[in-house]
Amino acid sequence: MSRPQTSVPPRNPTTTLPPAKQQSRIPKSAISDMLPYCTNGAPLTEAQVIALSDLAGSLKEVMLLALQAKMDERVATDLVRAVGQEAADGIVEFFSDEFEV
């Protein structure tokens, strides 16, 4: 028994393949992009950003932490331990200026 032959068009060697998917740049998180500047003082160092992001996982949480630190000494102490007194004061002032407590 013979099989019916199907016709396969020859491949055109000049046909171009679509370009390989380009790797897109992975966007940095808002924490690493914006957090260093969420202070009334000098920008936070990388170590301070890391320590602060360990306390708060988002900018919203940082804002809430700063506003709470203004009213709660224990929270203020945790913030100072993470970033130091000067940076903690700058963070609290930055968010306090933006939001009334």
Beta strands, then each sheet from edge to edge (+ up, - down):
end
